[in-house]
Amino acid sequence: MFGIWDPSKRASLNFYRNVFAAAAFAAFAAALATNHPFAYGMVLIFGALSRTAIKKDWKNPAFSYRFPWLARSPKYEEAEPPHSENGSQ
């Protein structure tokens, strides 16, 4: 529900999640600066792609070793899975 909590899968998901999240923030900055509706639409698209990368388990591309700051996220990898009220995940 809140992402993939299997430790073997988490490291492979970070590249596209981080790339699209950075693109979403850049588009949001452009949207605030220009107040153009297309820029706000791009924020929504990049945000959706960032979540899709997590949900669909997109693997890191072959060139991701050149961008280590995009391919890993220590805070995300150390996070505990959320506990639901009824005990199921």
Secondary structure, 3 states (H helix, E strand, C coil): CCCCCCHHHHHHHHHHHHHHHHHHHHHHHHHHHHCCHHHHHHHHHHHHHHHHHHHCCCCCCHHHHHCHHHHCCHHHHCCCCCCCCCCCC
